[in-house]
């Protein structure tokens, strides 16, 4: 079933649309949530929370790409849960490393708050388009999907040092790009 039909069913308050969306994109959303939380039960709860959030936000939202929309919702919910779990000392603070790495670039506000700003999102998208495919893919795997460095190494057959150095250099390039664009001082 295509996204337009799924969104239309959700708009018309047909629960079959939500069930079909879960069937079609549930594995993808669970992958994103698992990479953030490293906990199957929490990931499944985040998926259900994301589906409820989609149900409650469509309308007024009418996403063109439901997979991306659900991915964004589940990611935000998983990050919130991770922060809450970390505050309750249920998760090792190392789980927040990808966010911390990006927060070094964009200042005091949390990455989630900054990512909500349309201008920053546009700039990061434009920046990613300037990168060679390997750098862009590594960046997205680390900071969108929350893949660990170990997972990235296994996926691409790279050494740990190659991945960490590439990510560090890409963050430095992003900082320069954001300064050039006037976003960072």
N, C-alpha and C positions, 0 to 999 in steps of 0.2 A: 504494500500500500504506500503511495507516495505522500510526502509531507503535506501537500495541499489538502488532501482528503483527510489525513489525520487531524490537522489543525481545524478543518471545517467541522469534523465530528466533535472535537473538544469545544469549539465555539457553540455548537448546537447542544452541548451538555450531554452528549452520548458517551457513556462510560466505555463503550467498546473502542472509542478513539484512544482513550488513555491506556486501555489494555493492549491495544495494537502497538501503541508507541512504546510501551514497556517491552513487548515482545521484540520489536524491531531494534530498539536502541538500549535496552536494559543491560546487555553485556558490555557495551561501550561505556555506559554510565558507571557500572560497577567497577570497570577497569580504572576509570579516573578516580573514583572514591577510594578504591583499595590502595592506589598509589599514594594518596594523601594520608590515609588513616592506618594502613597496614593491619586492618582488623575487618574480617568478613562480616560480622554482625553489624558493626557500625556502618560499613559500606552499604549493606542492604537497607538499613534504616535511612541512610542519606538518599538512596535511590527512591524509596517511597516518599520521603519528604520532598524531593525534587519533582516527582510526579504530582504531588498535591499542590506544590507551588505553581507548577505549570497549569494545573486545573484552575487555580485561583487567579492566575495572571492572564489567562487567555479567555475572554477578552479582559482588558483592553489591548494587550499585546497580540500581535498576529505574526509570529516568526515565520520567515521564509524558509529557514533551515532549522527544522525541529531538532535534529541531532545536535547541532551546535548550541541551540537554546537550552536543551536539556543538559548538555555537557557543562555549560556555564552554570546553570542552577545547581547541579550536583557538586560541582567543584567548589562553589561558594559555600554551600551547606557543609561540605566535608571540611573545608578550611576552618569554618566557624566551630565545628565540632572538635577539630584538632586543637584549636586554641583553648577551648573550654576544657578538653581532656588534659591538656598540658598544664593549665592553671590548676587543675585538680590533681596534678602529679601522676596521672594515669598513663602518660605517654612521655617518652624521652624527648627532651627539647631538640635533639638532633633532627627530629621529624620536620621541624620548621626551617631547616637550612635553606631550601630553595627560596622561600619567601624572604629570609634574611639577606640572601645574596642580592636580591633585587631591591630590597628596601634600602640597601646601602647607596643605591643610585638615586632614588626618588625622594629621599628625605624622611622627615619625621612621621608623616601619615602612613598608614598601613598600605601595603600594595593593593589590597582589595579596594580601598577607598580611592586610590589613585587610578586604578584600572577602570573604575566607573567613569572617570572623566573621558569624555569622547575624544578630546584632543590628544591625550596621551595614547589612547588605543590606536588612533589614526597614525600617530607618529611611530609607534612600535611596529604596526603593520607595514608602514612604508619602509622602515629600517630593515625589517626582515626580508623585504623584497630585494634589497641591495646585497644581501649575503649570498655567498655560494650555497648550493643546495645542502651540502653536508653541515655547514655551520648553522644554517637555518633549522635543519631537522634536529640537530643536537639541542639547540636552544629551545625549540618547541617541546621536544621530549622531556627536557628537564623542568621547564618552567610552566608548561601548560598541563602536561600529563603527569608531572611529578615523578618521572622515572628516576630511580637512583642512578648514581654514576655506574655502579656495578651492572645494573640492567642495561644501560646504554652501551657499556663495553661489550656485553654479551650479544646485544642486538646487532651491533655494527662490526664486531671483531677488533675494536680499538683497545689500546692499552689505557689503563686508568690515567696515566699522566697525559696522554693525548686528549682524552675527554676533558679533564679538569683544566688543562691549559687552554684548550679551544673555548670552553665556556667562559673562562676568565677573560680571554682576549675579546670574546664577543660582548661580554658585559662592558668592557672598557670601550669598545667601539660604540656600543649603545649610549654610554655616558657622553662620549664626544658628539654623537649625533644629536642627542637631546640638548646639549649645550649649544650646538650650532643652530638648532631650531628655536632656541630661546626658552626652552622648557626648564632647563637647569641653569643655575648661575655659575 
